[in-house]
C-alpha cells in the first residue's frame, strides 16, 4: 500500500507519500507547496490541485489521507482551509485515489500514542518511524503523519476483519 498524506493549507500544503512494504514504513516523497500570499486564493487553489495531481502521477499512491477540518475560532480561516482541502481532495479523486479523512486527534493518536500531543512530538515520531532524521518541514511532517495514520488504520481494519471472520 502506498499512501499520499496531505496537510492542507491555502499558503502551505504539506504532502508525504509513505509505502507499507509489509514489514516497515518507507518514505517515498515528501515536502510542501508554499504559495505566496500575493497570489489570489483561486490561483492558490488551482496550484494546489495541479501540484497534487503531478505528485500523484509521479509517486503513484493508491490512497490518500487528509487531515479533517478542525473547528476554528475564525470562520473565514476555516472556510479558506476548507477550500484548500477541497482542492487537494478533488485532485486525489481526479487521480483515481480513494480519499480518507482523519481528525488531528486520530493522527496524533496513531503516530504518538496520545491524541493531544504537541506538533513537535508528532514531527519527532515521524522522524523516528520513517528514519528521516533531517526532516525539518512541519507541513511535510504533518502530511507524513496523516499517511502513517491511514496505514495503521487500514492494517488494524484488515486484522480486525480477519479476526471477526474466524
C-alpha positions, -999 to 999 in steps of 0.1 A, spaced: 0 0 0 13 35 -9 -5 64 7 -3 101 -1 -8 122 31 -19 158 29 -17 186 54 -39 211 37 -34 249 38 -40 278 14 -5 291 19 14 259 29 2 224 19 23 196 31 25 163 13 41 129 20 40 96 4 46 65 25 47 29 14 40 -1 36 60 -30 22 45 -54 47 74 -52 71 81 -15 75 71 20 65 91 36 37 91 73 29 88 78 -9 84 115 -14 76 145 9 77 183 10 54 212 10 39 236 -15 45 272 -4 22 297 -22 27 334 -19 0 355 -1 2 379 -31 -13 351 -53 -51 352 -51 -70 324 -34 -84 310 -67 -49 308 -82 -35 291 -50 -63 266 -51 -56 259 -88 -19 254 -79 -27 230 -51 -49 209 -74 -23 209 -102 7 201 -80 -11 173 -61 -21 158 -95 15 160 -105 26 143 -73 1 115 -78 14 109 -113 50 109 -100 46 88 -69 17 66 -79 0 63 -45 -30 40 -41 -49 60 -15 -50 95 0 -53 106 37 -62 142 45 -64 159 79 -101 168 86 -111 204 92 -109 214 129 -133 239 144 -116 273 141 -123 305 160 -121 324 128 -149 314 104 -130 330 74 -99 310 81 -119 278 84 -136 285 51 -103 291 33 -88 259 48 -119 241 36 -113 253 1 -77 241 2 -88 207 15 -114 206 -13 -87 213 -40 -65 186 -26 -93 161 -23 -105 168 -58 -70 163 -71 -70 129 -53 -103 118 -67 -94 131 -102 -62 110 -99 -82 79 -92 -75 76 -54 -98 67 -26 -97 97 -2 -99 92 36 -102 118 63 -87 117 98 -90 142 127 -59 157 142 -66 137 173 -67 104 153 -35 113 136 -17 122 168 -30 90 185 -18 68 156 17 84 154 25 94 190 0 73 210 -15 104 226 -43 124 209 -33 157 225 4 155 215 22 187 205 32 193 169 69 188 178 61 154 193 44 144 161 73 155 140 98 137 163 78 104 160 75 108 122 113 112 120 118 81 141 92 59 124 104 68 89 141 73 96 140 109 84 165 124 108 169 156 87 131 163 83 126 200 92 94 209 73 65 209 98 39 207 69 56 177 54 59 161 88 21 165 94 14 151 59 36 121 66 18 116 99 -16 115 81 -2 88 57 12 68 86 -22 71 104 -40 58 74 -16 28 70 -21 19 107 -59 23 103 -60 1 72 -38 -25 89 -60 -25 120 -92 -29 100 -76 -58 80 -65 -76 112 -99 -69 128 -118 -81 97 -97 -113 97 -103 -119 134 -140 -114 131 -142 -140 103 -125 -167 124 
